[in-house]
Amino acid sequence: MGNVERCDKTLPANAMMYAVRKDAALRARWKTDLEGLCREFGLSRAEYEAIRDKDPKRLMDLGVHQYYVPQILRLFFGNAQNSNSSETLECYKRAFPEQTAEALALQQRLEGRRG
C-alpha cells in the first residue's frame, strides 16, 4: 500500500490536510464546501476527485502522505465505528482488492492452525 517514500511533500492535498486537521472552521467547510476548499488550497482536479471519491489508492498514487489518507476518510465517516465492517475499511478493501484477498486468506490459514 502506501509508504513515506511515495509522499509528495509539495502536493497541495498534503498542505491542505495539515491545515484542516488543526482548524475546526476548515473541518466544517470540508462538510459544506469540499470543492471550494480544495480549490482554495490549489488542489488539482485529480486530487479533488480522489478525495471526493474516498479512494485511498488514488490518493497514495498521487502522493498524499499515508498518514493523511485515514484522516481524510475519518472526515467523511467519523471514527466512532472503527471496526472490521467500517465504511473506512470498506474503502480500503475496494481500493486494494488483491491485498485484501491475501490478508483474508492469511487470516483463514492462521485461524485454521489455531482450531
C-alpha positions as CSV (number, residue, x, y, z in Angstrom):
1,M,0.0,0.0,0.0
2,G,1.4,3.4,0.9
3,N,4.8,4.4,2.1
4,V,6.5,7.6,3.1
5,E,8.9,7.5,0.1
6,R,5.9,7.9,-2.3
7,C,4.7,11.0,-0.5
8,D,5.0,14.2,-2.5
9,K,5.8,16.9,0.1
10,T,4.9,19.6,-2.4
11,L,1.4,18.2,-3.1
12,P,-1.3,20.8,-2.2
13,A,-3.5,18.0,-0.7
14,N,-0.9,17.4,1.9
15,A,-0.7,21.1,2.9
16,M,-4.5,21.2,3.0
17,M,-4.8,18.2,5.3
18,Y,-2.1,19.6,7.6
19,A,-4.3,22.7,7.9
20,V,-7.7,21.0,8.1
21,R,-6.7,18.7,10.9
22,K,-5.8,21.7,13.0
23,D,-8.6,24.0,12.2
24,A,-12.3,23.4,13.2
25,A,-13.5,26.0,10.7
26,L,-11.8,24.2,7.8
27,R,-13.2,20.9,9.0
28,A,-16.7,22.4,8.9
29,R,-16.0,23.7,5.4
30,W,-14.9,20.2,4.4
31,K,-18.5,19.1,5.0
32,T,-20.2,22.0,3.3
33,D,-17.8,23.1,0.5
34,L,-15.2,20.5,-0.2
35,E,-14.7,21.6,-3.8
36,G,-14.2,25.2,-2.8
37,L,-11.8,24.3,0.0
38,C,-9.8,22.2,-2.4
39,R,-9.7,25.0,-5.0
40,E,-8.6,27.5,-2.3
41,F,-5.6,25.3,-1.4
42,G,-4.7,24.8,-5.1
43,L,-5.5,21.1,-5.4
44,S,-5.6,19.6,-8.9
45,R,-8.8,18.2,-10.3
46,A,-7.3,14.7,-9.8
47,E,-6.5,15.4,-6.1
48,Y,-10.0,16.8,-5.5
49,E,-11.7,13.8,-7.3
50,A,-9.6,11.2,-5.3
51,I,-10.6,12.9,-2.1
52,R,-14.3,13.3,-3.1
53,D,-14.4,9.6,-4.2
54,K,-12.8,8.5,-1.0
55,D,-10.2,6.5,-2.9
56,P,-7.2,5.6,-0.7
57,K,-5.2,4.1,-3.6
58,R,-5.6,7.1,-5.9
59,L,-4.7,9.4,-3.0
60,M,-1.5,7.5,-2.3
61,D,-0.6,7.2,-6.0
62,L,-0.9,11.0,-6.2
63,G,1.5,11.4,-3.3
64,V,-0.8,12.1,-0.4
65,H,1.0,11.1,2.8
66,Q,-0.1,7.8,4.1
67,Y,-0.8,9.4,7.5
68,Y,-3.4,11.7,5.9
69,V,-5.3,9.1,4.0
70,P,-7.1,7.7,7.0
71,Q,-7.6,11.2,8.3
72,I,-9.3,12.1,5.1
73,L,-11.7,9.1,5.4
74,R,-12.4,10.0,9.0
75,L,-13.6,13.4,7.9
76,F,-16.2,11.7,5.8
77,F,-17.1,8.8,8.1
78,G,-16.0,9.8,11.6
79,N,-14.1,7.4,13.7
80,A,-16.7,6.1,16.1
81,Q,-17.3,3.0,14.0
82,N,-13.7,1.8,13.6
83,S,-14.3,-1.9,13.2
84,N,-13.9,-4.7,10.6
85,S,-17.1,-3.6,9.0
86,S,-16.5,0.2,9.0
87,E,-17.0,2.4,5.9
88,T,-13.4,3.4,6.1
89,L,-12.2,-0.2,5.9
90,E,-14.6,-0.9,3.0
91,C,-12.9,2.0,1.1
92,Y,-9.5,0.3,1.6
93,K,-10.9,-3.1,0.6
94,R,-12.3,-1.6,-2.7
95,A,-9.0,0.3,-3.3
96,F,-6.8,-2.7,-2.6
97,P,-8.7,-5.9,-3.6
98,E,-5.6,-8.1,-4.1
99,Q,-4.1,-7.2,-0.8
100,T,-7.4,-7.7,0.9
101,A,-7.8,-11.1,-0.6
102,E,-4.2,-12.0,0.5
103,A,-4.9,-10.8,4.1
104,L,-8.2,-12.7,4.3
105,A,-6.5,-15.9,3.1
106,L,-3.7,-15.5,5.6
107,Q,-6.2,-14.9,8.4
108,Q,-8.1,-18.1,7.4
109,R,-4.8,-20.1,7.4
110,L,-3.8,-18.7,10.8
111,E,-7.3,-19.4,12.3
112,G,-7.1,-22.9,10.8
113,R,-3.9,-23.6,12.7
114,R,-5.4,-22.5,16.0
115,G,-8.5,-24.7,15.6
